[in-house]
Amino acid sequence: MKVTLEAVARAIDGTVVGDGSVEITGVAGIREAREGELTFLANPRYEPYLELTQASAVIVSENHRNTTIRTWPISRRSDSSPASGSGRAPASIPAR
């Protein structure tokens, strides 16, 4: 089942920075994610993978300012971890 990026953002109390109509079909790690999948950046040591990930969107913290993100980021409130939001993604999104 597909869900829009905007629907994911609402479910995790996030904000889409970009095209909210992008369809998400799954969730995967930043290194494994493919087009159509959502991933997150919770640990700064994985930041170099932002330039390499094939994910269609990345959940990042609200204060993340990396301008090299090629995908559509979803910003999370600064008082919560990007990883905590991925656990509340709509149940219709399969994890890999």
C-alpha positions in Angstrom: 0.0 0.0 0.0 1.2 3.5 -0.8 0.9 6.5 1.4 1.8 10.1 0.7 4.7 11.8 2.4 2.3 14.4 3.8 0.3 11.6 5.5 3.5 10.3 7.1 4.4 13.8 8.3 1.0 14.2 9.9 1.3 10.8 11.6 4.6 11.7 13.2 3.9 15.3 13.9 6.4 16.4 11.3 6.6 18.9 8.5 7.4 18.1 4.9 10.1 20.3 3.3 9.2 19.8 -0.4 6.7 17.8 -2.3 4.2 16.2 0.2 2.5 14.2 -2.6 5.5 11.8 -3.0 4.3 8.3 -2.5 6.0 6.1 0.1 5.9 2.3 -0.2 8.2 1.2 2.6 10.7 2.1 5.3 14.3 1.0 5.3 17.7 2.0 6.7 19.5 4.9 5.2 22.0 2.6 3.4 19.4 0.1 2.2 16.5 2.4 1.2 15.4 2.5 -2.4 13.2 4.9 -4.4 9.7 5.0 -2.8 11.0 4.2 0.7 11.4 6.4 3.7 14.4 6.5 6.0 15.6 8.6 8.9 18.8 10.3 10.2 19.1 9.9 14.0 22.9 9.6 14.4 25.3 12.2 12.9 27.7 9.5 11.9 25.3 8.5 9.1 25.1 12.0 7.7 27.5 11.2 4.8 24.8 8.6 3.6 22.4 11.5 2.9 24.2 12.1 -0.3 24.1 8.4 -1.3 20.7 7.2 -0.1 18.2 6.2 -2.8 15.3 6.9 -0.3 12.5 9.2 -1.5 12.4 10.9 1.8 14.4 11.2 5.0 13.2 12.1 8.5 15.6 14.6 10.1 15.5 16.7 13.2 14.0 20.2 12.9 17.4 21.8 13.4 19.1 19.8 10.7 20.4 22.2 8.0 22.2 19.9 5.6 21.6 21.4 2.1 22.9 18.3 0.3 19.8 16.3 0.9 18.6 15.1 -2.6 15.4 13.7 -1.1 12.4 15.3 0.5 13.1 15.7 4.2 10.4 15.6 6.9 11.5 17.8 9.8 10.7 16.6 13.3 10.3 18.8 16.4 13.7 19.6 18.0 12.5 17.9 21.3 12.1 14.5 19.7 14.4 12.1 17.8 13.9 11.4 14.1 14.0 7.7 14.9 11.1 8.0 17.4 8.9 9.4 14.7 9.6 6.5 12.3 8.0 4.2 14.9 4.7 6.1 14.5 4.6 6.0 10.7 1.3 4.7 9.3 0.9 0.9 9.8 0.3 0.6 6.0 4.0 1.3 5.3 6.0 -2.0 5.4 9.4 -2.0 7.0 12.3 -3.7 5.3 
